[in-house]
Amino acid sequence: MESLYGIDVWLFRLGNEAVANPVFDVLMVFLTKFKQSWPIAAFAAIFVLVRRKWDGVAIIFLCGLAIGIADQTASGFFKPLFERTRPCFALEEVRLLVRQVRSYSFASSHAANTASVATVIWLFFANSGHKIDKAFAIFLAIYAAAVAYSRVYVGVHYPSDIAAGMLIGVLSGSIVYTAYGYVVKNYIMIWREKRQAKSIGQKRFD
C-alpha cells in the first residue's frame, strides 16, 4: 500500500508542479470552478435540444439523474468510507490554486459528475452517424477529462481520486442509459404499439 501511495504522490507532484505554467494556472482554475465554466454546460444543453428536440429533454434529464447517482456515490459513500485527507492538507509545498475546505478526497465528485454526463452524451450521440454529433461527444469527453485533471493541477485531489471518480461517472452514466433503454423497449414502445393498434381498430370500426 505504501508503494502505491508513493506512486500516487509522485503522479500528483507531476500533475501539480512539473507542468505548471501561467496559462494552465488560469485555464485549470476556470475548468475546476463550475460557476465559471457554466457556459459550457449551457452550450451542451442547447446543442442536445436542437439536435434531438423533445428527446433532448429526456437526455438532459438522464444527465441530471446520472450526476445525482455519481455525486452520491462519490461524496455520500466513498468519501466518508475512506476518509482520505486531500493532498493540499496532507503534503508539503503543494501548489494550491483554489480555496478548499477540509473535506475528504477519495473519490473526486468533480470527475464523477462530468464523466457521468460525458458518458450519457457519448452513448446517445457518438454513433448517431452524424459527424457533428460525434464531434460533440468527443468534445464533452475531452472536457470531462480536462476537468478531472484540473483537480490535480489546482492541488485538491490525487490522481487515484480522479481515476476512481471517472470510473464512478462512467458506470453511473452507463447504468442510467441502460435503464432508459430497458424502459423504452419494454414499456414505452409496447404502450405506443397498443395505442396505435387501438387507433387502427377504432378507424376500422368507424
DRENDODREN-699609 format. One record per residue: residue number from 1; residue in one letter; chain; z, y, x of N, C-alpha, C in turn. Coordinates in steps of 0.02 Angstrom, whole numbers, plus 50000, padded with zeros to 5 digits. Atoms other than C-alpha are relative to their C-alpha. Layout:
// residues N
+-----+------+-------+-------+-------+-------+-------+-------+-------+-------+-------+-------+
|  nr | rest | kette |  n_zz |  n_yy |  n_xx | ca_zz | ca_yy | ca_xx |  c_zz |  c_yy |  c_xx |
+-----+------+-------+-------+-------+-------+-------+-------+-------+-------+-------+-------+
| NUM |    a |     A |     Z |     Y |     X |     Z |     Y |     X |     Z |     Y |     X |
...
+-----+------+-------+-------+-------+-------+-------+-------+-------+-------+-------+-------+
// end
This chain:
// residues 206
+-----+------+-------+-------+-------+-------+-------+-------+-------+-------+-------+-------+
|  nr | rest | kette |  n_zz |  n_yy |  n_xx | ca_zz | ca_yy | ca_xx |  c_zz |  c_yy |  c_xx |
+-----+------+-------+-------+-------+-------+-------+-------+-------+-------+-------+-------+
|   1 |    m |     A | 50000 | 49940 | 50041 | 50000 | 50000 | 50000 | 50000 | 50063 | 50043 |
|   2 |    e |     A | 49997 | 49942 | 49955 | 50040 | 50118 | 50144 | 49932 | 50015 | 50028 |
|   3 |    s |     A | 50066 | 49989 | 49972 | 49868 | 50091 | 50218 | 49953 | 50030 | 49949 |
|   4 |    l |     A | 50042 | 49972 | 50054 | 49785 | 50127 | 50050 | 50017 | 50073 | 49989 |
|   5 |    y |     A | 49979 | 49931 | 50008 | 49888 | 50285 | 50032 | 49975 | 50042 | 50058 |
|   6 |    g |     A | 50026 | 49964 | 49942 | 49838 | 50334 | 50209 | 49926 | 50017 | 49993 |
|   7 |    i |     A | 50071 | 49988 | 50012 | 49655 | 50316 | 50164 | 49991 | 50054 | 49947 |
|   8 |    d |     A | 50003 | 49950 | 50054 | 49684 | 50417 | 50005 | 50015 | 50070 | 50028 |
|   9 |    v |     A | 49983 | 49935 | 49970 | 49767 | 50557 | 50105 | 49944 | 50024 | 50045 |
|  10 |    w |     A | 50055 | 49981 | 49955 | 49627 | 50554 | 50234 | 49940 | 50026 | 49960 |
|  11 |    l |     A | 50055 | 49978 | 50043 | 49495 | 50568 | 50098 | 50017 | 50067 | 49966 |
|  12 |    f |     A | 49979 | 49936 | 50030 | 49596 | 50707 | 50016 | 49991 | 50056 | 50050 |
|  13 |    r |     A | 50007 | 49948 | 49949 | 49602 | 50805 | 50179 | 49927 | 50016 | 50012 |
|  14 |    l |     A | 50072 | 49990 | 49991 | 49415 | 50780 | 50198 | 49972 | 50043 | 49945 |
|  15 |    g |     A | 50027 | 49963 | 50057 | 49378 | 50845 | 50024 | 50031 | 50068 | 49991 |
|  16 |    n |     A | 49963 | 49937 | 50009 | 49508 | 50984 | 50028 | 49990 | 50049 | 50057 |
|  17 |    e |     A | 50002 | 49956 | 49941 | 49487 | 51051 | 50205 | 49935 | 49998 | 50039 |
|  18 |    a |     A | 50056 | 50007 | 49954 | 49340 | 50981 | 50302 | 49937 | 50036 | 49978 |
|  19 |    v |     A | 50061 | 49969 | 50025 | 49204 | 51051 | 50189 | 50013 | 50070 | 49971 |
|  20 |    a |     A | 49982 | 49935 | 50029 | 49295 | 51212 | 50144 | 49955 | 50056 | 50024 |
|  21 |    n |     A | 50040 | 49941 | 49984 | 49189 | 51369 | 50137 | 50007 | 50050 | 49943 |
|  22 |    p |     A | 49991 | 49948 | 50051 | 49190 | 51535 | 50041 | 49962 | 49988 | 49935 |
|  23 |    v |     A | 50041 | 50013 | 50059 | 49051 | 51482 | 49922 | 50034 | 49947 | 49956 |
|  24 |    f |     A | 49966 | 50053 | 50036 | 49140 | 51321 | 49873 | 50067 | 50024 | 49971 |
|  25 |    d |     A | 49936 | 49974 | 50026 | 49304 | 51416 | 49854 | 49991 | 50031 | 49931 |
|  26 |    v |     A | 50015 | 49968 | 50065 | 49226 | 51516 | 49712 | 49974 | 49950 | 49950 |
|  27 |    l |     A | 50032 | 50048 | 50045 | 49120 | 51377 | 49638 | 50049 | 49948 | 49973 |
|  28 |    m |     A | 49954 | 50053 | 50021 | 49257 | 51245 | 49633 | 50055 | 50026 | 49954 |
|  29 |    v |     A | 49951 | 49971 | 50045 | 49384 | 51361 | 49554 | 49969 | 50012 | 49931 |
|  30 |    f |     A | 50037 | 49991 | 50063 | 49253 | 51404 | 49422 | 49994 | 49935 | 49962 |
|  31 |    l |     A | 50009 | 50065 | 50032 | 49220 | 51220 | 49387 | 50065 | 49970 | 49975 |
|  32 |    t |     A | 49937 | 50033 | 50016 | 49402 | 51169 | 49383 | 50036 | 50033 | 49942 |
|  33 |    k |     A | 49967 | 49964 | 50055 | 49452 | 51300 | 49253 | 49954 | 50000 | 49939 |
|  34 |    f |     A | 50041 | 50005 | 50060 | 49383 | 51257 | 49081 | 49992 | 50067 | 49964 |
|  35 |    k |     A | 50004 | 49934 | 50033 | 49421 | 51433 | 49020 | 49945 | 50043 | 50030 |
|  36 |    q |     A | 50054 | 49963 | 49968 | 49294 | 51499 | 49144 | 49932 | 49968 | 49990 |
|  37 |    s |     A | 50064 | 50036 | 50004 | 49161 | 51365 | 49126 | 49982 | 49980 | 49929 |
|  38 |    w |     A | 50015 | 50017 | 50070 | 49159 | 51360 | 48935 | 49927 | 50011 | 49981 |
|  39 |    p |     A | 50071 | 49994 | 50018 | 48978 | 51424 | 48931 | 49961 | 49935 | 50009 |
|  40 |    i |     A | 50034 | 50064 | 49990 | 48925 | 51254 | 48997 | 50012 | 49955 | 49940 |
|  41 |    a |     A | 49985 | 50040 | 50060 | 49013 | 51168 | 48851 | 49961 | 50027 | 49940 |
|  42 |    a |     A | 50037 | 49970 | 50056 | 48933 | 51291 | 48730 | 49925 | 49983 | 50004 |
|  43 |    f |     A | 50070 | 50018 | 49990 | 48760 | 51259 | 48805 | 49988 | 49927 | 49980 |
|  44 |    a |     A | 50008 | 50071 | 50016 | 48786 | 51071 | 48790 | 50002 | 49987 | 49925 |
|  45 |    a |     A | 49994 | 50009 | 50072 | 48840 | 51082 | 48608 | 49937 | 50025 | 49964 |
|  46 |    i |     A | 50061 | 49973 | 50030 | 48691 | 51192 | 48563 | 49941 | 49954 | 50012 |
|  47 |    f |     A | 50055 | 50046 | 49983 | 48571 | 51075 | 48653 | 50002 | 49939 | 49955 |
|  48 |    v |     A | 49993 | 50060 | 50041 | 48639 | 50924 | 48559 | 49980 | 50014 | 49928 |
|  49 |    l |     A | 50016 | 49983 | 50070 | 48625 | 51012 | 48390 | 49925 | 50014 | 49991 |
|  50 |    v |     A | 50072 | 49984 | 50004 | 48448 | 51075 | 48425 | 49958 | 49936 | 50004 |
|  51 |    r |     A | 50039 | 50061 | 49989 | 48386 | 50906 | 48486 | 50011 | 49947 | 49946 |
|  52 |    r |     A | 49985 | 50055 | 50047 | 48473 | 50794 | 48358 | 50018 | 50022 | 49929 |
|  53 |    k |     A | 49986 | 49973 | 50067 | 48503 | 50908 | 48208 | 50067 | 49975 | 49973 |
|  54 |    w |     A | 49937 | 50023 | 50030 | 48633 | 50829 | 48091 | 50032 | 49943 | 50039 |
|  55 |    d |     A | 49972 | 50053 | 49958 | 48652 | 50678 | 48203 | 50039 | 50030 | 50059 |
|  56 |    g |     A | 49965 | 49965 | 49945 | 48706 | 50803 | 48336 | 50072 | 50016 | 49982 |
|  57 |    v |     A | 49931 | 49987 | 50022 | 48860 | 50845 | 48232 | 50043 | 49938 | 50013 |
|  58 |    a |     A | 49964 | 50062 | 49988 | 48911 | 50662 | 48241 | 50011 | 49988 | 50074 |
|  59 |    i |     A | 49994 | 50009 | 49927 | 48878 | 50658 | 48429 | 50055 | 50045 | 50028 |
|  60 |    i |     A | 49948 | 49954 | 49977 | 48987 | 50811 | 48457 | 50069 | 49975 | 49978 |
|  61 |    f |     A | 49936 | 50028 | 50023 | 49124 | 50732 | 48351 | 50021 | 49941 | 50044 |
|  62 |    l |     A | 49985 | 50058 | 49958 | 49111 | 50573 | 48455 | 50023 | 50022 | 50070 |
|  63 |    c |     A | 49978 | 49972 | 49936 | 49126 | 50677 | 48614 | 50073 | 50022 | 49996 |
|  64 |    g |     A | 49931 | 49979 | 50009 | 49286 | 50753 | 48546 | 50047 | 49941 | 49995 |
|  65 |    l |     A | 49959 | 50061 | 50007 | 49352 | 50581 | 48500 | 50010 | 49966 | 50068 |
|  66 |    a |     A | 49997 | 50030 | 49933 | 49311 | 50515 | 48674 | 50048 | 50039 | 50045 |
|  67 |    i |     A | 49954 | 49958 | 49962 | 49403 | 50663 | 48752 | 50072 | 49984 | 49981 |
|  68 |    g |     A | 49932 | 50014 | 50024 | 49555 | 50628 | 48644 | 50027 | 49934 | 50028 |
|  69 |    i |     A | 49979 | 50066 | 49974 | 49561 | 50445 | 48697 | 50011 | 50004 | 50075 |
|  70 |    a |     A | 49995 | 49995 | 49927 | 49530 | 50485 | 48881 | 50061 | 50040 | 50021 |
|  71 |    d |     A | 49945 | 49956 | 49981 | 49657 | 50625 | 48887 | 50068 | 49967 | 49987 |
|  72 |    q |     A | 49937 | 50034 | 50015 | 49794 | 50525 | 48802 | 50012 | 49942 | 50047 |
|  73 |    t |     A | 49992 | 50056 | 49953 | 49761 | 50377 | 48916 | 50022 | 50025 | 50068 |
|  74 |    a |     A | 49984 | 49974 | 49933 | 49766 | 50481 | 49075 | 50067 | 50036 | 50001 |
|  75 |    s |     A | 49939 | 49958 | 50000 | 49902 | 50607 | 49030 | 50059 | 49969 | 49963 |
|  76 |    g |     A | 49946 | 50027 | 50041 | 50000 | 50515 | 48897 | 50025 | 49932 | 50022 |
|  77 |    f |     A | 49980 | 50068 | 49980 | 50003 | 50342 | 48975 | 50008 | 49993 | 50076 |
|  78 |    f |     A | 49998 | 50012 | 49927 | 49959 | 50336 | 49161 | 50046 | 50048 | 50038 |
|  79 |    k |     A | 49960 | 49953 | 49962 | 50043 | 50495 | 49221 | 50075 | 49986 | 49995 |
|  80 |    p |     A | 49928 | 50017 | 50003 | 50218 | 50455 | 49153 | 50015 | 49930 | 50026 |
|  81 |    l |     A | 49989 | 50068 | 49975 | 50194 | 50273 | 49204 | 50007 | 49999 | 50076 |
|  82 |    f |     A | 50000 | 50002 | 49927 | 50156 | 50306 | 49388 | 50042 | 50056 | 50032 |
|  83 |    e |     A | 49960 | 49943 | 49976 | 50246 | 50475 | 49408 | 49981 | 50020 | 50072 |
|  84 |    r |     A | 50023 | 49984 | 49932 | 50141 | 50517 | 49560 | 50001 | 50076 | 50011 |
|  85 |    t |     A | 49997 | 49929 | 49984 | 50175 | 50685 | 49642 | 49932 | 50025 | 50023 |
|  86 |    r |     A | 50065 | 49971 | 49980 | 50024 | 50797 | 49664 | 49999 | 50014 | 50075 |
|  87 |    p |     A | 50004 | 49990 | 49928 | 49960 | 50816 | 49843 | 50023 | 50070 | 50022 |
|  88 |    c |     A | 49980 | 49932 | 49982 | 49993 | 51004 | 49841 | 50076 | 50006 | 50007 |
|  89 |    f |     A | 49927 | 50000 | 49994 | 50179 | 50963 | 49824 | 50026 | 49945 | 50046 |
|  90 |    a |     A | 49979 | 50056 | 49958 | 50185 | 50801 | 49924 | 49980 | 50007 | 50073 |
|  91 |    l |     A | 50025 | 49993 | 49932 | 50087 | 50852 | 50079 | 50009 | 50071 | 50026 |
|  92 |    e |     A | 49995 | 49934 | 49969 | 50099 | 50995 | 50202 | 49931 | 50029 | 50013 |
|  93 |    e |     A | 50061 | 49963 | 49982 | 49966 | 51127 | 50235 | 49940 | 49981 | 49956 |
|  94 |    v |     A | 50054 | 50013 | 50047 | 49864 | 51092 | 50079 | 49970 | 50067 | 49977 |
|  95 |    r |     A | 50034 | 49941 | 50026 | 49734 | 51221 | 50027 | 50005 | 49999 | 49924 |
|  96 |    l |     A | 49990 | 49997 | 50073 | 49795 | 51260 | 49851 | 49967 | 50064 | 49974 |
|  97 |    l |     A | 50040 | 49943 | 50022 | 49669 | 51373 | 49764 | 50014 | 50022 | 49928 |
|  98 |    v |     A | 49983 | 49983 | 50069 | 49742 | 51374 | 49588 | 50075 | 49995 | 49991 |
|  99 |    r |     A | 49930 | 50007 | 50017 | 49912 | 51395 | 49510 | 50011 | 49931 | 49968 |
| 100 |    q |     A | 49989 | 50067 | 50025 | 49986 | 51225 | 49475 | 50074 | 49988 | 49985 |
| 101 |    v |     A | 49931 | 50017 | 50018 | 50143 | 51174 | 49381 | 50015 | 49930 | 50027 |
| 102 |    r |     A | 49981 | 50066 | 49974 | 50241 | 51021 | 49436 | 49992 | 49947 | 49946 |
| 103 |    s |     A | 50015 | 50056 | 50045 | 50159 | 50885 | 49334 | 49973 | 49942 | 50041 |
| 104 |    y |     A | 50021 | 50059 | 49963 | 50105 | 50711 | 49382 | 49925 | 49999 | 50014 |
| 105 |    s |     A | 50068 | 49997 | 49972 | 49943 | 50671 | 49472 | 49954 | 49944 | 49976 |
| 106 |    f |     A | 50043 | 50058 | 50014 | 49879 | 50497 | 49426 | 50005 | 49980 | 49926 |
| 107 |    a |     A | 50069 | 49987 | 49978 | 49759 | 50493 | 49338 | 49979 | 50070 | 49978 |
| 108 |    s |     A | 50023 | 49933 | 50015 | 49659 | 50654 | 49328 | 49971 | 50004 | 49929 |
| 109 |    s |     A | 50025 | 49992 | 50069 | 49636 | 50708 | 49147 | 49935 | 50041 | 50000 |
| 110 |    h |     A | 50063 | 49963 | 49995 | 49501 | 50833 | 49201 | 49942 | 49951 | 50011 |
| 111 |    a |     A | 50052 | 50049 | 49986 | 49400 | 50689 | 49274 | 49988 | 49955 | 49940 |
| 112 |    a |     A | 50006 | 50045 | 50058 | 49435 | 50578 | 49124 | 49963 | 50034 | 49943 |
| 113 |    n |     A | 50029 | 49965 | 50057 | 49387 | 50708 | 48995 | 49926 | 50015 | 50009 |
| 114 |    t |     A | 50070 | 49984 | 49988 | 49225 | 50766 | 49075 | 49957 | 49937 | 50005 |
| 115 |    a |     A | 50037 | 50063 | 49995 | 49172 | 50588 | 49115 | 49990 | 49968 | 49932 |
| 116 |    s |     A | 50008 | 50029 | 50067 | 49202 | 50535 | 48935 | 49942 | 50033 | 49963 |
| 117 |    v |     A | 50055 | 49964 | 50033 | 49085 | 50670 | 48870 | 49934 | 49982 | 50033 |
| 118 |    a |     A | 50062 | 50016 | 49964 | 48955 | 50636 | 49005 | 49976 | 49929 | 49981 |
| 119 |    t |     A | 50018 | 50069 | 50019 | 48959 | 50451 | 48957 | 49970 | 49997 | 49931 |
| 120 |    v |     A | 50026 | 49999 | 50069 | 48934 | 50482 | 48771 | 49929 | 50031 | 50000 |
| 121 |    i |     A | 50065 | 49967 | 49997 | 48791 | 50602 | 48808 | 49948 | 49955 | 50034 |
| 122 |    w |     A | 50046 | 50044 | 49964 | 48713 | 50481 | 48932 | 49975 | 49944 | 49954 |
| 123 |    l |     A | 50018 | 50057 | 50043 | 48715 | 50337 | 48808 | 49955 | 50021 | 49942 |
| 124 |    f |     A | 50042 | 49976 | 50055 | 48635 | 50443 | 48671 | 49933 | 50030 | 50024 |
| 125 |    f |     A | 50058 | 49960 | 49980 | 48509 | 50541 | 48775 | 49959 | 49972 | 50058 |
| 126 |    a |     A | 50035 | 50018 | 49938 | 48464 | 50459 | 48941 | 49938 | 49958 | 49989 |
| 127 |    n |     A | 50056 | 50046 | 50012 | 48347 | 50328 | 48867 | 49963 | 50015 | 49936 |
| 128 |    s |     A | 50033 | 49980 | 50062 | 48276 | 50426 | 48721 | 49924 | 50001 | 50007 |
| 129 |    g |     A | 50072 | 49997 | 49989 | 48104 | 50429 | 48801 | 49974 | 50070 | 50012 |
| 130 |    h |     A | 50020 | 49931 | 49988 | 48102 | 50619 | 48821 | 50030 | 50025 | 50065 |
| 131 |    k |     A | 49977 | 49978 | 49934 | 48114 | 50696 | 48994 | 50055 | 50052 | 49995 |
| 132 |    i |     A | 49950 | 49947 | 50007 | 48214 | 50845 | 48933 | 50068 | 49970 | 49982 |
| 133 |    d |     A | 49937 | 50033 | 50017 | 48345 | 50729 | 48858 | 50031 | 49967 | 50061 |
| 134 |    k |     A | 49974 | 50033 | 49940 | 48361 | 50630 | 49019 | 50025 | 50051 | 50050 |
| 135 |    a |     A | 49978 | 49947 | 49955 | 48372 | 50790 | 49121 | 50067 | 50028 | 49979 |
| 136 |    f |     A | 49937 | 49976 | 50027 | 48511 | 50849 | 49007 | 50057 | 49952 | 50015 |
| 137 |    a |     A | 49949 | 50051 | 49986 | 48606 | 50685 | 49027 | 50019 | 49999 | 50074 |
| 138 |    i |     A | 49988 | 49999 | 49928 | 48587 | 50692 | 49216 | 50040 | 50062 | 50019 |
| 139 |    f |     A | 49964 | 49937 | 49987 | 48645 | 50874 | 49218 | 50074 | 49993 | 49984 |
| 140 |    l |     A | 49930 | 50007 | 50019 | 48805 | 50831 | 49124 | 50037 | 49949 | 50043 |
| 141 |    a |     A | 49969 | 50048 | 49955 | 48837 | 50681 | 49235 | 50018 | 50033 | 50067 |
| 142 |    i |     A | 49986 | 49964 | 49938 | 48823 | 50792 | 49389 | 50056 | 50050 | 49990 |
| 143 |    y |     A | 49946 | 49952 | 50016 | 48933 | 50923 | 49306 | 50068 | 49965 | 49999 |
| 144 |    a |     A | 49937 | 50038 | 50003 | 49067 | 50792 | 49269 | 50024 | 49980 | 50069 |
| 145 |    a |     A | 49982 | 50019 | 49932 | 49062 | 50731 | 49449 | 50024 | 50061 | 50039 |
| 146 |    a |     A | 49980 | 49938 | 49965 | 49074 | 50911 | 49513 | 50069 | 50023 | 49978 |
| 147 |    v |     A | 49933 | 49981 | 50025 | 49224 | 50949 | 49401 | 50052 | 49954 | 50030 |
| 148 |    a |     A | 49954 | 50048 | 49971 | 49307 | 50790 | 49462 | 50015 | 50016 | 50073 |
| 149 |    y |     A | 49990 | 49983 | 49930 | 49279 | 50835 | 49644 | 50038 | 50065 | 50009 |
| 150 |    s |     A | 49967 | 49935 | 49994 | 49340 | 51012 | 49614 | 50076 | 49993 | 50000 |
| 151 |    r |     A | 49928 | 50011 | 50003 | 49513 | 50942 | 49578 | 50029 | 49982 | 50068 |
| 152 |    v |     A | 49980 | 50014 | 49931 | 49523 | 50876 | 49756 | 49993 | 50063 | 50042 |
| 153 |    y |     A | 50014 | 49941 | 49959 | 49446 | 51033 | 49830 | 50053 | 50054 | 49991 |
| 154 |    v |     A | 49950 | 49948 | 50012 | 49572 | 51150 | 49747 | 50071 | 49977 | 50016 |
| 155 |    g |     A | 49937 | 50023 | 49973 | 49714 | 51040 | 49806 | 50049 | 49967 | 49952 |
| 156 |    v |     A | 49952 | 50025 | 50050 | 49789 | 50962 | 49649 | 49994 | 49926 | 49985 |
| 157 |    h |     A | 50008 | 50071 | 50013 | 49726 | 50782 | 49649 | 49977 | 49962 | 50063 |
| 158 |    y |     A | 50026 | 50046 | 49949 | 49700 | 50636 | 49768 | 49934 | 49971 | 49974 |
| 159 |    p |     A | 50062 | 50032 | 50021 | 49529 | 50551 | 49767 | 50011 | 49940 | 49953 |
| 160 |    s |     A | 49987 | 50057 | 50044 | 49607 | 50396 | 49687 | 50017 | 50022 | 49929 |
| 161 |    d |     A | 49987 | 49971 | 50067 | 49668 | 50506 | 49543 | 49934 | 50012 | 49964 |
| 162 |    i |     A | 50066 | 49983 | 50028 | 49488 | 50560 | 49518 | 49963 | 49936 | 49981 |
| 163 |    a |     A | 50035 | 50063 | 50014 | 49417 | 50383 | 49529 | 50028 | 49968 | 49936 |
| 164 |    a |     A | 49969 | 50030 | 50060 | 49542 | 50320 | 49400 | 49983 | 50040 | 49938 |
| 165 |    g |     A | 50016 | 49957 | 50056 | 49511 | 50469 | 49287 | 49928 | 49990 | 49976 |
| 166 |    m |     A | 50070 | 50010 | 50019 | 49323 | 50445 | 49291 | 49989 | 49932 | 49967 |
| 167 |    l |     A | 50005 | 50066 | 50031 | 49342 | 50260 | 49253 | 50026 | 50001 | 49929 |
| 168 |    i |     A | 49972 | 49992 | 50067 | 49452 | 50302 | 49105 | 49951 | 50035 | 49954 |
| 169 |    g |     A | 50048 | 49962 | 50040 | 49323 | 50427 | 49045 | 49939 | 49959 | 49981 |
| 170 |    v |     A | 50058 | 50043 | 50014 | 49177 | 50306 | 49061 | 50016 | 49947 | 49948 |
| 171 |    l |     A | 49979 | 50051 | 50048 | 49272 | 50171 | 48968 | 50011 | 50030 | 49930 |
| 172 |    s |     A | 49987 | 49967 | 50065 | 49328 | 50293 | 48831 | 49934 | 50017 | 49965 |
| 173 |    g |     A | 50065 | 49983 | 50029 | 49151 | 50357 | 48805 | 49962 | 49939 | 49977 |
| 174 |    s |     A | 50036 | 50061 | 50018 | 49080 | 50181 | 48803 | 50030 | 49967 | 49938 |
| 175 |    i |     A | 49966 | 50029 | 50059 | 49210 | 50120 | 48677 | 49981 | 50038 | 49937 |
| 176 |    v |     A | 50017 | 49958 | 50058 | 49175 | 50266 | 48560 | 49928 | 49988 | 49979 |
| 177 |    y |     A | 50071 | 50011 | 50015 | 48987 | 50241 | 48573 | 49989 | 49931 | 49969 |
| 178 |    t |     A | 50007 | 50068 | 50026 | 49002 | 50053 | 48543 | 50028 | 49995 | 49929 |
| 179 |    a |     A | 49970 | 50001 | 50067 | 49118 | 50078 | 48394 | 49956 | 50036 | 49949 |
| 180 |    y |     A | 50046 | 49963 | 50044 | 48998 | 50206 | 48320 | 49940 | 49957 | 49982 |
| 181 |    g |     A | 50057 | 50043 | 50013 | 48853 | 50086 | 48339 | 50017 | 49943 | 49952 |
| 182 |    y |     A | 49978 | 50053 | 50044 | 48952 | 49949 | 48253 | 50007 | 50025 | 49928 |
| 183 |    v |     A | 49991 | 49971 | 50067 | 48998 | 50061 | 48106 | 49933 | 50015 | 49968 |
| 184 |    v |     A | 50066 | 49983 | 50027 | 48819 | 50122 | 48086 | 49963 | 49937 | 49979 |
| 185 |    k |     A | 50037 | 50061 | 50014 | 48747 | 49946 | 48093 | 50029 | 49960 | 49942 |
| 186 |    n |     A | 49968 | 50044 | 50048 | 48874 | 49857 | 47984 | 50023 | 50033 | 49935 |
| 187 |    y |     A | 49976 | 49966 | 50059 | 48921 | 49990 | 47859 | 49949 | 50052 | 49974 |
| 188 |    i |     A | 50043 | 49946 | 50023 | 48810 | 50144 | 47853 | 49930 | 49975 | 49983 |
| 189 |    m |     A | 50067 | 50025 | 50013 | 48643 | 50052 | 47866 | 49999 | 49956 | 49938 |
| 190 |    i |     A | 49997 | 50044 | 50060 | 48696 | 49923 | 47736 | 50008 | 50043 | 49937 |
| 191 |    w |     A | 49991 | 49956 | 50058 | 48754 | 50062 | 47620 | 49935 | 50035 | 49983 |
| 192 |    r |     A | 50064 | 49967 | 50012 | 48587 | 50152 | 47641 | 49950 | 49951 | 49969 |
| 193 |    e |     A | 50047 | 50050 | 50028 | 48489 | 49992 | 47607 | 50016 | 49985 | 49927 |
| 194 |    k |     A | 49980 | 50012 | 50069 | 48589 | 49958 | 47449 | 49982 | 50059 | 49955 |
| 195 |    r |     A | 50016 | 49939 | 50039 | 48565 | 50137 | 47393 | 49925 | 50004 | 49986 |
| 196 |    q |     A | 50072 | 49999 | 50008 | 48377 | 50127 | 47422 | 49977 | 49947 | 49950 |
| 197 |    a |     A | 50018 | 50054 | 50046 | 48366 | 49960 | 47331 | 50018 | 50019 | 49928 |
| 198 |    k |     A | 49978 | 49979 | 50066 | 48463 | 50031 | 47184 | 49953 | 50053 | 49973 |
| 199 |    s |     A | 50046 | 49947 | 50021 | 48349 | 50183 | 47180 | 49933 | 49972 | 49979 |
| 200 |    i |     A | 50064 | 50031 | 50016 | 48193 | 50075 | 47181 | 50005 | 49962 | 49933 |
| 201 |    g |     A | 49990 | 50036 | 50062 | 48265 | 49967 | 47042 | 50002 | 50046 | 49939 |
| 202 |    q |     A | 49997 | 49952 | 50055 | 48301 | 50119 | 46934 | 49931 | 50027 | 49983 |
| 203 |    k |     A | 50068 | 49974 | 50011 | 48123 | 50183 | 46958 | 49958 | 49949 | 49962 |
| 204 |    r |     A | 50038 | 50053 | 50035 | 48051 | 50016 | 46903 | 50022 | 49995 | 49928 |
| 205 |    f |     A | 49974 | 50004 | 50068 | 48163 | 50014 | 46751 | 49975 | 50058 | 49958 |
| 206 |    d |     A | 50024 | 49942 | 50037 | 48110 | 50190 | 46704 | 49926 | 49991 | 49984 |
+-----+------+-------+-------+-------+-------+-------+-------+-------+-------+-------+-------+
// end
